[in-house]
Amino acid sequence: MSDHLPDPSTAPELFEGVLLRRAFAWLIDCVIIGGITVATLLVGLVFGVVTLGLGLLALPIIIPVAILGYYAATLGSPMRATVGMQAMDIVLTPVRGRPLDGWAILVHPLLFWLTVWISWPVSILFALFTPRQQMIHDLIVGTLMLRRSPMQRFWRSSGMPSV
């Protein structure tokens, strides 16, 4: 890890309640993703009727693409946060000294859903025992979840560019 990364012992306000905030952000995002799925299903069903059922074959591909589009549009924005993350005042931050690029933005949610699907307790345990409360997918992709408002003050005081 880089020396310019925040440390929980010297900047605890950046990590205060991040896990609980992540859980609530996930719930908010699940509601939004559910809405995206229902809307995509409705459009797909109409398209399926018009094409005499052939359009229904595309739904298993179109729905995941629409969900990834949500993550790409939100995590790829200057806010670097989904709608749920923005509501909970948290932001996704790279730790390897490079900006979040397109691949990291797409791989992060894919690994998140994979690790949650396989074994969410293990991912939570990782977050409880890593110094910066990183989950498995955060460690693999090289990201860190921080509180947004204290992070902006931290970066300004250390002379680093903020979000």
N, C-alpha and C positions, 0 to 999 in steps of 0.2 A: 504494500500500500504506500501511497505517496505521503510525504511529510506534510503536505498542505491540506490533507483531509482532516476534517474535524474529529476530535477525540472525545468520547463520552465523558472522560474524567475532567477535561478542561472546558467543554461546551455541552453540559448535560441538557440544556434547554433545546438543543437540536434533536435530541433523541427522546424527549419526554413524551410518553404515551404513544409512541409511534406504532407499536403493535396493535393497540386497541383502535387507533385511528385507521390503521390498515384494514382491520376487520370491518369497521363501519363503512369505509370506502368501498370495500369489496361488495358489501350488501347493496350499496347504492348502485354500483356498476352492474351488479347482477340484475337489478330491476331494469336498468337501461338496456342491457344486453337482451333481456327478455322481451322488451318492447321492440328492439331491432329484429329479433327472431320472429315475433308475431307479425310485424309489418312485412318482413321478407316472405314469410309463409303466405300471407294473404295475397301479395302481388304474385307470388309463384303459383298459387292455386288458380288465380284468374288467368295467368299465362298458360297454365296447364289445361284449363278448359278450352281456351282459344286454340291451342295446338293439339287438341284431342289427346291429352295425356303425356305427350312427349316432353313438354316443359317441366313436368314434375321430376323428370330424371335429373335435372340440373340443381334441384333444391339441396341435395346433400353437399354440393360444392359451393353453391351461392351463399348459403347461410354462414358457414365458417369464414368465407371471404368477407362477408358483411361485418362479422364480428371483428375480424382482424383489421378491417377498415376503420372501425371505431377506435381500436387501440392505436393504429397508425396515425389517425387524425388527432387524437388527444395527446398521446405520449410524444408524437413528433412535432407538436406545436411548441411555441416558445415557453408555454407554461410547464411542459414536460410532466403533465399529470392528467389522468382521466378526470371525468366530471366528479366522481366520488372522491378522488384524491384531492381535487381542488376544494371540494366542500369540507374536507377534513384537514385542510392546511398542511398537506404533505406533498413532496415533490420527488421525482426520480432523478438521481444524480449519478453521473458516471464516476468511477473511482480510478480508472486507469489512465488518467490524464488526457483523455481524448473525448470529443463530444459524442453524444448518443447519435449513432448513424442509423440508417434505415434497417440494417440487419439486427442490430441490438434492440431496436424498437419492436421488431416483429418476433424475435427469438424470446425476449423477456416474457411476454404474455403466454406464448406457447409453452415455455418451460414452467411457468407458474401453474397453468392448468394441468400440465402433465404431472408435476410433483404433488399438486393438490389431489388429483385423481388417484395417483398411486398411493400416496401416504402423507396426508396432511399433518398428522401428529409429528412425523419426523421433521418436516419443514418448519413447523412451529418450534420444535426443540432446538433446531439450528439457530433460530432467531433468538431464543432465550439464552443460548450459551455463547453466541458470538459477541464480541465487544461492541459492534455497531448494530446489533439486532438485525443482521442480514439473514434472509431465508436462503434456501438452497439455490433457487433460480437467480437470486441477487449475486451470490458468490460466483456462479458459473458465468453469467453475463458481464459481471464487473460493475454492478450498480449498487446504489445505497439510497435508502429512503430516509428523508429528513423532513423536519418541520419547515415549512416554507418561510414564514415570517421571521423566525430567529435565524434561519440560514441566510437570508438576505442581509441581515445585520452583521452576521459573521463574515461573509465574503467582503462586505464593504470595509469592515475593520481590518481585514487581513490584506486588503489591496487586490483581491481576486475579482474577476468579473462575475456579476451576479446573474440570476436567471432573468 
